[in-house]
Amino acid sequence: MSWYVIVETDDGLSVASVAEGGTAEETAVRLGGVIVDPGPYSDYEQAYDAMLEFPDAEDED
C-alpha cells in the first residue's frame, strides 16, 4: 500500500506517492525536491489538504 508525503520542487509544493517499500527520501530525490512534510498520509486528499495549510512563500514578502 502506498502512502503520501508533501515535497517541494522547483515547481513548488506537491503531493507525492511513496511506493510500498519505498521511503519519503527516495521519493523526494526521484522528483528532484526535498521533503516538506513526511506525513505519512494514508490518502491523497489528506496530504493535499495538509499542503494547502502551508504558508504561500509569495505571501511572506
PDB file of N, H, CA, C and O in Angstrom:
ATOM      1  N   MET A   1       0.845  -1.183   0.000  1.00  0.00           N
ATOM      2  CA  MET A   1       0.000   0.000   0.000  1.00  0.00           C
ATOM      3  C   MET A   1       0.885   1.239   0.000  1.00  0.00           C
ATOM      4  O   MET A   1       1.812   1.347   0.802  1.00  0.00           O
ATOM      5  N   SER A   2       0.598   2.164  -0.894  1.00  0.00           N
ATOM      6  H   SER A   2      -0.156   2.076  -1.545  1.00  0.00           H
ATOM      7  CA  SER A   2       1.384   3.388  -0.938  1.00  0.00           C
ATOM      8  C   SER A   2       0.852   4.393   0.076  1.00  0.00           C
ATOM      9  O   SER A   2      -0.255   4.250   0.594  1.00  0.00           O
ATOM     10  N   TRP A   3       1.648   5.394   0.343  1.00  0.00           N
ATOM     11  H   TRP A   3       2.548   5.510  -0.078  1.00  0.00           H
ATOM     12  CA  TRP A   3       1.272   6.476   1.230  1.00  0.00           C
ATOM     13  C   TRP A   3       1.787   7.765   0.623  1.00  0.00           C
ATOM     14  O   TRP A   3       2.450   7.734  -0.413  1.00  0.00           O
ATOM     15  N   TYR A   4       1.498   8.897   1.243  1.00  0.00           N
ATOM     16  H   TYR A   4       0.959   8.923   2.085  1.00  0.00           H
ATOM     17  CA  TYR A   4       1.749  10.185   0.610  1.00  0.00           C
ATOM     18  C   TYR A   4       2.545  11.117   1.507  1.00  0.00           C
ATOM     19  O   TYR A   4       2.439  11.084   2.733  1.00  0.00           O
ATOM     20  N   VAL A   5       3.353  11.957   0.845  1.00  0.00           N
ATOM     21  H   VAL A   5       3.439  11.984  -0.151  1.00  0.00           H
ATOM     22  CA  VAL A   5       4.158  12.965   1.513  1.00  0.00           C
ATOM     23  C   VAL A   5       4.018  14.269   0.727  1.00  0.00           C
ATOM     24  O   VAL A   5       3.495  14.284  -0.387  1.00  0.00           O
ATOM     25  N   ILE A   6       4.489  15.351   1.322  1.00  0.00           N
ATOM     26  H   ILE A   6       4.913  15.339   2.227  1.00  0.00           H
ATOM     27  CA  ILE A   6       4.500  16.638   0.629  1.00  0.00           C
ATOM     28  C   ILE A   6       5.946  16.978   0.314  1.00  0.00           C
ATOM     29  O   ILE A   6       6.813  16.969   1.187  1.00  0.00           O
ATOM     30  N   VAL A   7       6.183  17.280  -0.961  1.00  0.00           N
ATOM     31  H   VAL A   7       5.478  17.288  -1.670  1.00  0.00           H
ATOM     32  CA  VAL A   7       7.529  17.541  -1.464  1.00  0.00           C
ATOM     33  C   VAL A   7       7.559  18.918  -2.117  1.00  0.00           C
ATOM     34  O   VAL A   7       6.580  19.346  -2.728  1.00  0.00           O
ATOM     35  N   GLU A   8       8.693  19.607  -1.984  1.00  0.00           N
ATOM     36  H   GLU A   8       9.488  19.259  -1.488  1.00  0.00           H
ATOM     37  CA  GLU A   8       8.873  20.872  -2.691  1.00  0.00           C
ATOM     38  C   GLU A   8       9.934  20.693  -3.766  1.00  0.00           C
ATOM     39  O   GLU A   8      11.040  20.222  -3.504  1.00  0.00           O
ATOM     40  N   THR A   9       9.571  21.076  -4.974  1.00  0.00           N
ATOM     41  H   THR A   9       8.672  21.458  -5.187  1.00  0.00           H
ATOM     42  CA  THR A   9      10.496  21.060  -6.110  1.00  0.00           C
ATOM     43  C   THR A   9      10.604  22.480  -6.636  1.00  0.00           C
ATOM     44  O   THR A   9      10.034  23.404  -6.057  1.00  0.00           O
ATOM     45  N   ASP A  10      11.330  22.657  -7.726  1.00  0.00           N
ATOM     46  H   ASP A  10      11.793  21.906  -8.197  1.00  0.00           H
ATOM     47  CA  ASP A  10      11.438  23.977  -8.344  1.00  0.00           C
ATOM     48  C   ASP A  10      10.080  24.501  -8.778  1.00  0.00           C
ATOM     49  O   ASP A  10       9.901  25.711  -8.918  1.00  0.00           O
ATOM     50  N   ASP A  11       9.125  23.612  -8.992  1.00  0.00           N
ATOM     51  H   ASP A  11       9.271  22.630  -8.877  1.00  0.00           H
ATOM     52  CA  ASP A  11       7.777  23.991  -9.414  1.00  0.00           C
ATOM     53  C   ASP A  11       6.858  24.319  -8.246  1.00  0.00           C
ATOM     54  O   ASP A  11       5.723  24.744  -8.461  1.00  0.00           O
ATOM     55  N   GLY A  12       7.320  24.130  -7.020  1.00  0.00           N
ATOM     56  H   GLY A  12       8.242  23.784  -6.846  1.00  0.00           H
ATOM     57  CA  GLY A  12       6.507  24.406  -5.843  1.00  0.00           C
ATOM     58  C   GLY A  12       6.175  23.142  -5.074  1.00  0.00           C
ATOM     59  O   GLY A  12       6.821  22.108  -5.243  1.00  0.00           O
ATOM     60  N   LEU A  13       5.163  23.237  -4.228  1.00  0.00           N
ATOM     61  H   LEU A  13       4.638  24.078  -4.090  1.00  0.00           H
ATOM     62  CA  LEU A  13       4.749  22.106  -3.402  1.00  0.00           C
ATOM     63  C   LEU A  13       3.900  21.137  -4.205  1.00  0.00           C
ATOM     64  O   LEU A  13       3.148  21.532  -5.097  1.00  0.00           O
ATOM     65  N   SER A  14       4.035  19.866  -3.872  1.00  0.00           N
ATOM     66  H   SER A  14       4.645  19.545  -3.148  1.00  0.00           H
ATOM     67  CA  SER A  14       3.194  18.850  -4.492  1.00  0.00           C
ATOM     68  C   SER A  14       3.059  17.657  -3.561  1.00  0.00           C
ATOM     69  O   SER A  14       3.879  17.441  -2.669  1.00  0.00           O
ATOM     70  N   VAL A  15       2.017  16.899  -3.790  1.00  0.00           N
ATOM     71  H   VAL A  15       1.351  17.075  -4.515  1.00  0.00           H
ATOM     72  CA  VAL A  15       1.793  15.652  -3.060  1.00  0.00           C
ATOM     73  C   VAL A  15       2.423  14.542  -3.878  1.00  0.00           C
ATOM     74  O   VAL A  15       2.211  14.449  -5.087  1.00  0.00           O
ATOM     75  N   ALA A  16       3.196  13.702  -3.213  1.00  0.00           N
ATOM     76  H   ALA A  16       3.369  13.777  -2.231  1.00  0.00           H
ATOM     77  CA  ALA A  16       3.864  12.602  -3.906  1.00  0.00           C
ATOM     78  C   ALA A  16       3.503  11.277  -3.259  1.00  0.00           C
ATOM     79  O   ALA A  16       3.388  11.171  -2.038  1.00  0.00           O
ATOM     80  N   SER A  17       3.331  10.282  -4.092  1.00  0.00           N
ATOM     81  H   SER A  17       3.425  10.368  -5.084  1.00  0.00           H
ATOM     82  CA  SER A  17       3.026   8.940  -3.625  1.00  0.00           C
ATOM     83  C   SER A  17       4.328   8.188  -3.371  1.00  0.00           C
ATOM     84  O   SER A  17       5.225   8.174  -4.213  1.00  0.00           O
ATOM     85  N   VAL A  18       4.417   7.566  -2.206  1.00  0.00           N
ATOM     86  H   VAL A  18       3.688   7.577  -1.522  1.00  0.00           H
ATOM     87  CA  VAL A  18       5.566   6.736  -1.858  1.00  0.00           C
ATOM     88  C   VAL A  18       5.165   5.292  -2.075  1.00  0.00           C
ATOM     89  O   VAL A  18       4.224   4.800  -1.450  1.00  0.00           O
ATOM     90  N   ALA A  19       5.867   4.620  -2.948  1.00  0.00           N
ATOM     91  H   ALA A  19       6.631   5.019  -3.456  1.00  0.00           H
ATOM     92  CA  ALA A  19       5.541   3.231  -3.271  1.00  0.00           C
ATOM     93  C   ALA A  19       5.780   2.322  -2.072  1.00  0.00           C
ATOM     94  O   ALA A  19       6.599   2.617  -1.201  1.00  0.00           O
ATOM     95  N   GLU A  20       5.056   1.225  -2.046  1.00  0.00           N
ATOM     96  H   GLU A  20       4.391   0.985  -2.753  1.00  0.00           H
ATOM     97  CA  GLU A  20       5.235   0.245  -0.980  1.00  0.00           C
ATOM     98  C   GLU A  20       6.697  -0.174  -0.931  1.00  0.00           C
ATOM     99  O   GLU A  20       7.288  -0.521  -1.954  1.00  0.00           O
ATOM    100  N   GLY A  21       7.270  -0.139   0.255  1.00  0.00           N
ATOM    101  H   GLY A  21       6.791   0.143   1.086  1.00  0.00           H
ATOM    102  CA  GLY A  21       8.668  -0.497   0.437  1.00  0.00           C
ATOM    103  C   GLY A  21       9.618   0.661   0.192  1.00  0.00           C
ATOM    104  O   GLY A  21      10.815   0.539   0.453  1.00  0.00           O
ATOM    105  N   GLY A  22       9.112   1.785  -0.306  1.00  0.00           N
ATOM    106  H   GLY A  22       8.139   1.885  -0.518  1.00  0.00           H
ATOM    107  CA  GLY A  22       9.948   2.957  -0.564  1.00  0.00           C
ATOM    108  C   GLY A  22       9.998   3.872   0.641  1.00  0.00           C
ATOM    109  O   GLY A  22       9.336   3.634   1.651  1.00  0.00           O
ATOM    110  N   THR A  23      10.792   4.919   0.520  1.00  0.00           N
ATOM    111  H   THR A  23      11.330   5.113  -0.301  1.00  0.00           H
ATOM    112  CA  THR A  23      10.905   5.900   1.590  1.00  0.00           C
ATOM    113  C   THR A  23      10.547   7.283   1.064  1.00  0.00           C
ATOM    114  O   THR A  23      10.570   7.532  -0.142  1.00  0.00           O
ATOM    115  N   ALA A  24      10.221   8.161   1.977  1.00  0.00           N
ATOM    116  H   ALA A  24      10.202   7.959   2.956  1.00  0.00           H
ATOM    117  CA  ALA A  24       9.924   9.547   1.611  1.00  0.00           C
ATOM    118  C   ALA A  24      11.145  10.193   0.960  1.00  0.00           C
ATOM    119  O   ALA A  24      11.016  10.951  -0.002  1.00  0.00           O
ATOM    120  N   GLU A  25      12.320   9.892   1.486  1.00  0.00           N
ATOM    121  H   GLU A  25      12.425   9.277   2.267  1.00  0.00           H
ATOM    122  CA  GLU A  25      13.553  10.466   0.952  1.00  0.00           C
ATOM    123  C   GLU A  25      13.789  10.029  -0.497  1.00  0.00           C
ATOM    124  O   GLU A  25      14.165  10.845  -1.338  1.00  0.00           O
ATOM    125  N   GLU A  26      13.572   8.759  -0.784  1.00  0.00           N
ATOM    126  H   GLU A  26      13.267   8.096  -0.101  1.00  0.00           H
ATOM    127  CA  GLU A  26      13.730   8.254  -2.154  1.00  0.00           C
ATOM    128  C   GLU A  26      12.765   8.953  -3.107  1.00  0.00           C
ATOM    129  O   GLU A  26      13.121   9.287  -4.237  1.00  0.00           O
ATOM    130  N   THR A  27      11.555   9.165  -2.641  1.00  0.00           N
ATOM    131  H   THR A  27      11.265   8.893  -1.723  1.00  0.00           H
ATOM    132  CA  THR A  27      10.552   9.824  -3.460  1.00  0.00           C
ATOM    133  C   THR A  27      10.957  11.260  -3.759  1.00  0.00           C
ATOM    134  O   THR A  27      10.845  11.710  -4.899  1.00  0.00           O
ATOM    135  N   ALA A  28      11.426  11.984  -2.747  1.00  0.00           N
ATOM    136  H   ALA A  28      11.517  11.619  -1.821  1.00  0.00           H
ATOM    137  CA  ALA A  28      11.854  13.369  -2.950  1.00  0.00           C
ATOM    138  C   ALA A  28      13.019  13.448  -3.934  1.00  0.00           C
ATOM    139  O   ALA A  28      13.031  14.308  -4.814  1.00  0.00           O
ATOM    140  N   VAL A  29      13.982  12.568  -3.791  1.00  0.00           N
ATOM    141  H   VAL A  29      13.972  11.869  -3.076  1.00  0.00           H
ATOM    142  CA  VAL A  29      15.136  12.554  -4.702  1.00  0.00           C
ATOM    143  C   VAL A  29      14.680  12.251  -6.125  1.00  0.00           C
ATOM    144  O   VAL A  29      15.144  12.882  -7.075  1.00  0.00           O
ATOM    145  N   ARG A  30      13.780  11.294  -6.272  1.00  0.00           N
ATOM    146  H   ARG A  30      13.404  10.782  -5.501  1.00  0.00           H
ATOM    147  CA  ARG A  30      13.268  10.932  -7.600  1.00  0.00           C
ATOM    148  C   ARG A  30      12.614  12.130  -8.280  1.00  0.00           C
ATOM    149  O   ARG A  30      12.709  12.291  -9.497  1.00  0.00           O
ATOM    150  N   LEU A  31      11.948  12.974  -7.484  1.00  0.00           N
ATOM    151  H   LEU A  31      11.871  12.844  -6.495  1.00  0.00           H
ATOM    152  CA  LEU A  31      11.265  14.142  -8.027  1.00  0.00           C
ATOM    153  C   LEU A  31      12.162  15.370  -8.116  1.00  0.00           C
ATOM    154  O   LEU A  31      11.751  16.404  -8.641  1.00  0.00           O
ATOM    155  N   GLY A  32      13.389  15.259  -7.604  1.00  0.00           N
ATOM    156  H   GLY A  32      13.723  14.418  -7.178  1.00  0.00           H
ATOM    157  CA  GLY A  32      14.311  16.387  -7.631  1.00  0.00           C
ATOM    158  C   GLY A  32      13.957  17.462  -6.628  1.00  0.00           C
ATOM    159  O   GLY A  32      14.172  18.649  -6.874  1.00  0.00           O
ATOM    160  N   GLY A  33      13.412  17.044  -5.494  1.00  0.00           N
ATOM    161  H   GLY A  33      13.237  16.079  -5.294  1.00  0.00           H
ATOM    162  CA  GLY A  33      12.998  18.003  -4.486  1.00  0.00           C
ATOM    163  C   GLY A  33      13.403  17.594  -3.090  1.00  0.00           C
ATOM    164  O   GLY A  33      14.248  16.721  -2.892  1.00  0.00           O
ATOM    165  N   VAL A  34      12.779  18.246  -2.128  1.00  0.00           N
ATOM    166  H   VAL A  34      12.092  18.955  -2.288  1.00  0.00           H
ATOM    167  CA  VAL A  34      13.034  17.961  -0.721  1.00  0.00           C
ATOM    168  C   VAL A  34      11.700  17.711  -0.016  1.00  0.00           C
ATOM    169  O   VAL A  34      10.656  18.199  -0.450  1.00  0.00           O
ATOM    170  N   ILE A  35      11.747  16.962   1.051  1.00  0.00           N
ATOM    171  H   ILE A  35      12.595  16.566   1.403  1.00  0.00           H
ATOM    172  CA  ILE A  35      10.554  16.664   1.833  1.00  0.00           C
ATOM    173  C   ILE A  35      10.193  17.894   2.660  1.00  0.00           C
ATOM    174  O   ILE A  35      11.036  18.456   3.359  1.00  0.00           O
ATOM    175  N   VAL A  36       8.951  18.297   2.573  1.00  0.00           N
ATOM    176  H   VAL A  36       8.265  17.841   2.006  1.00  0.00           H
ATOM    177  CA  VAL A  36       8.451  19.394   3.387  1.00  0.00           C
ATOM    178  C   VAL A  36       7.654  18.841   4.555  1.00  0.00           C
ATOM    179  O   VAL A  36       7.715  19.365   5.668  1.00  0.00           O
ATOM    180  N   ASP A  37       6.910  17.784   4.294  1.00  0.00           N
ATOM    181  H   ASP A  37       6.860  17.359   3.391  1.00  0.00           H
ATOM    182  CA  ASP A  37       6.107  17.127   5.332  1.00  0.00           C
ATOM    183  C   ASP A  37       6.104  15.630   5.036  1.00  0.00           C
ATOM    184  O   ASP A  37       5.504  15.189   4.056  1.00  0.00           O
ATOM    185  N   PRO A  38       6.779  14.845   5.889  1.00  0.00           N
ATOM    186  CA  PRO A  38       6.883  13.415   5.620  1.00  0.00           C
ATOM    187  C   PRO A  38       5.619  12.621   5.936  1.00  0.00           C
ATOM    188  O   PRO A  38       5.581  11.404   5.751  1.00  0.00           O
ATOM    189  N   GLY A  39       4.582  13.316   6.414  1.00  0.00           N
ATOM    190  H   GLY A  39       4.613  14.304   6.564  1.00  0.00           H
ATOM    191  CA  GLY A  39       3.358  12.594   6.736  1.00  0.00           C
ATOM    192  C   GLY A  39       3.606  11.557   7.812  1.00  0.00           C
ATOM    193  O   GLY A  39       4.094  11.903   8.888  1.00  0.00           O
ATOM    194  N   PRO A  40       3.299  10.343   7.567  1.00  0.00           N
ATOM    195  CA  PRO A  40       2.710   9.800   6.337  1.00  0.00           C
ATOM    196  C   PRO A  40       1.204  10.017   6.291  1.00  0.00           C
ATOM    197  O   PRO A  40       0.516   9.933   7.309  1.00  0.00           O
ATOM    198  N   TYR A  41       0.712  10.294   5.104  1.00  0.00           N
ATOM    199  H   TYR A  41       1.271  10.362   4.277  1.00  0.00           H
ATOM    200  CA  TYR A  41      -0.720  10.443   4.880  1.00  0.00           C
ATOM    201  C   TYR A  41      -1.216   9.186   4.178  1.00  0.00           C
ATOM    202  O   TYR A  41      -0.586   8.689   3.244  1.00  0.00           O
ATOM    203  N   SER A  42      -2.343   8.686   4.638  1.00  0.00           N
ATOM    204  H   SER A  42      -2.855   9.089   5.396  1.00  0.00           H
ATOM    205  CA  SER A  42      -2.853   7.430   4.085  1.00  0.00           C
ATOM    206  C   SER A  42      -3.557   7.617   2.747  1.00  0.00           C
ATOM    207  O   SER A  42      -3.700   6.664   1.980  1.00  0.00           O
ATOM    208  N   ASP A  43      -3.999   8.850   2.463  1.00  0.00           N
ATOM    209  H   ASP A  43      -3.883   9.623   3.086  1.00  0.00           H
ATOM    210  CA  ASP A  43      -4.610   9.064   1.156  1.00  0.00           C
ATOM    211  C   ASP A  43      -4.250  10.450   0.619  1.00  0.00           C
ATOM    212  O   ASP A  43      -3.831  11.342   1.357  1.00  0.00           O
ATOM    213  N   TYR A  44      -4.426  10.589  -0.668  1.00  0.00           N
ATOM    214  H   TYR A  44      -4.767   9.864  -1.267  1.00  0.00           H
ATOM    215  CA  TYR A  44      -4.042  11.814  -1.371  1.00  0.00           C
ATOM    216  C   TYR A  44      -4.775  13.030  -0.813  1.00  0.00           C
ATOM    217  O   TYR A  44      -4.170  14.087  -0.639  1.00  0.00           O
ATOM    218  N   GLU A  45      -6.046  12.896  -0.537  1.00  0.00           N
ATOM    219  H   GLU A  45      -6.537  12.037  -0.679  1.00  0.00           H
ATOM    220  CA  GLU A  45      -6.846  14.022  -0.077  1.00  0.00           C
ATOM    221  C   GLU A  45      -6.325  14.591   1.243  1.00  0.00           C
ATOM    222  O   GLU A  45      -6.275  15.808   1.418  1.00  0.00           O
ATOM    223  N   GLN A  46      -5.937  13.714   2.167  1.00  0.00           N
ATOM    224  H   GLN A  46      -5.977  12.725   2.025  1.00  0.00           H
ATOM    225  CA  GLN A  46      -5.374  14.180   3.441  1.00  0.00           C
ATOM    226  C   GLN A  46      -4.098  14.976   3.200  1.00  0.00           C
ATOM    227  O   GLN A  46      -3.910  16.050   3.771  1.00  0.00           O
ATOM    228  N   ALA A  47      -3.230  14.447   2.357  1.00  0.00           N
ATOM    229  H   ALA A  47      -3.383  13.575   1.893  1.00  0.00           H
ATOM    230  CA  ALA A  47      -1.965  15.126   2.074  1.00  0.00           C
ATOM    231  C   ALA A  47      -2.216  16.454   1.362  1.00  0.00           C
ATOM    232  O   ALA A  47      -1.561  17.451   1.666  1.00  0.00           O
ATOM    233  N   TYR A  48      -3.145  16.475   0.430  1.00  0.00           N
ATOM    234  H   TYR A  48      -3.677  15.666   0.183  1.00  0.00           H
ATOM    235  CA  TYR A  48      -3.450  17.694  -0.304  1.00  0.00           C
ATOM    236  C   TYR A  48      -3.999  18.763   0.637  1.00  0.00           C
ATOM    237  O   TYR A  48      -3.598  19.924   0.554  1.00  0.00           O
ATOM    238  N   ASP A  49      -4.908  18.384   1.526  1.00  0.00           N
ATOM    239  H   ASP A  49      -5.234  17.441   1.593  1.00  0.00           H
ATOM    240  CA  ASP A  49      -5.454  19.332   2.495  1.00  0.00           C
ATOM    241  C   ASP A  49      -4.349  19.894   3.393  1.00  0.00           C
ATOM    242  O   ASP A  49      -4.339  21.087   3.698  1.00  0.00           O
ATOM    243  N   ALA A  50      -3.427  19.039   3.810  1.00  0.00           N
ATOM    244  H   ALA A  50      -3.435  18.070   3.562  1.00  0.00           H
ATOM    245  CA  ALA A  50      -2.302  19.491   4.636  1.00  0.00           C
ATOM    246  C   ALA A  50      -1.412  20.446   3.850  1.00  0.00           C
ATOM    247  O   ALA A  50      -0.925  21.433   4.400  1.00  0.00           O
ATOM    248  N   MET A  51      -1.195  20.160   2.569  1.00  0.00           N
ATOM    249  H   MET A  51      -1.591  19.358   2.122  1.00  0.00           H
ATOM    250  CA  MET A  51      -0.366  21.018   1.728  1.00  0.00           C
ATOM    251  C   MET A  51      -0.973  22.411   1.618  1.00  0.00           C
ATOM    252  O   MET A  51      -0.246  23.404   1.597  1.00  0.00           O
ATOM    253  N   LEU A  52      -2.293  22.491   1.549  1.00  0.00           N
ATOM    254  H   LEU A  52      -2.883  21.684   1.566  1.00  0.00           H
ATOM    255  CA  LEU A  52      -2.965  23.784   1.438  1.00  0.00           C
ATOM    256  C   LEU A  52      -2.790  24.642   2.684  1.00  0.00           C
ATOM    257  O   LEU A  52      -2.973  25.859   2.632  1.00  0.00           O
ATOM    258  N   GLU A  53      -2.437  24.017   3.803  1.00  0.00           N
ATOM    259  H   GLU A  53      -2.288  23.029   3.845  1.00  0.00           H
ATOM    260  CA  GLU A  53      -2.234  24.746   5.053  1.00  0.00           C
ATOM    261  C   GLU A  53      -0.861  25.420   5.143  1.00  0.00           C
ATOM    262  O   GLU A  53      -0.639  26.274   6.002  1.00  0.00           O
ATOM    263  N   PHE A  54       0.060  25.030   4.250  1.00  0.00           N
ATOM    264  H   PHE A  54      -0.120  24.336   3.553  1.00  0.00           H
ATOM    265  CA  PHE A  54       1.387  25.641   4.269  1.00  0.00           C
ATOM    266  C   PHE A  54       1.290  27.088   3.814  1.00  0.00           C
ATOM    267  O   PHE A  54       0.538  27.403   2.892  1.00  0.00           O
ATOM    268  N   PRO A  55       2.058  27.979   4.465  1.00  0.00           N
ATOM    269  CA  PRO A  55       2.031  29.381   4.032  1.00  0.00           C
ATOM    270  C   PRO A  55       2.580  29.516   2.618  1.00  0.00           C
ATOM    271  O   PRO A  55       3.522  28.819   2.243  1.00  0.00           O
ATOM    272  N   ASP A  56       2.003  30.390   1.858  1.00  0.00           N
ATOM    273  H   ASP A  56       1.237  30.957   2.163  1.00  0.00           H
ATOM    274  CA  ASP A  56       2.449  30.652   0.494  1.00  0.00           C
ATOM    275  C   ASP A  56       3.692  31.524   0.561  1.00  0.00           C
ATOM    276  O   ASP A  56       3.654  32.608   1.143  1.00  0.00           O
ATOM    277  N   ALA A  57       4.790  31.071  -0.024  1.00  0.00           N
ATOM    278  H   ALA A  57       4.821  30.190  -0.496  1.00  0.00           H
ATOM    279  CA  ALA A  57       6.059  31.798   0.022  1.00  0.00           C
ATOM    280  C   ALA A  57       5.914  33.189  -0.575  1.00  0.00           C
ATOM    281  O   ALA A  57       6.590  34.116  -0.128  1.00  0.00           O
ATOM    282  N   GLU A  58       5.057  33.362  -1.566  1.00  0.00           N
ATOM    283  H   GLU A  58       4.507  32.610  -1.929  1.00  0.00           H
ATOM    284  CA  GLU A  58       4.861  34.665  -2.177  1.00  0.00           C
ATOM    285  C   GLU A  58       4.170  35.632  -1.225  1.00  0.00           C
ATOM    286  O   GLU A  58       4.351  36.845  -1.337  1.00  0.00           O
ATOM    287  N   ASP A  59       3.379  35.108  -0.285  1.00  0.00           N
ATOM    288  H   ASP A  59       3.232  34.123  -0.194  1.00  0.00           H
ATOM    289  CA  ASP A  59       2.680  35.963   0.671  1.00  0.00           C
ATOM    290  C   ASP A  59       3.576  36.423   1.812  1.00  0.00           C
ATOM    291  O   ASP A  59       3.190  37.306   2.578  1.00  0.00           O
ATOM    292  N   GLU A  60       4.758  35.846   1.940  1.00  0.00           N
ATOM    293  H   GLU A  60       5.072  35.128   1.318  1.00  0.00           H
ATOM    294  CA  GLU A  60       5.649  36.179   3.061  1.00  0.00           C
ATOM    295  C   GLU A  60       6.431  37.454   2.829  1.00  0.00           C
ATOM    296  O   GLU A  60       7.075  37.949   3.754  1.00  0.00           O
ATOM    297  N   ASP A  61       6.395  37.997   1.636  1.00  0.00           N
ATOM    298  H   ASP A  61       5.871  37.595   0.885  1.00  0.00           H
ATOM    299  CA  ASP A  61       7.165  39.226   1.338  1.00  0.00           C
ATOM    300  C   ASP A  61       6.544  40.444   1.964  1.00  0.00           C
ATOM    301  O   ASP A  61       7.064  41.549   1.811  1.00  0.00           O
TER     302      ASP A  61
END
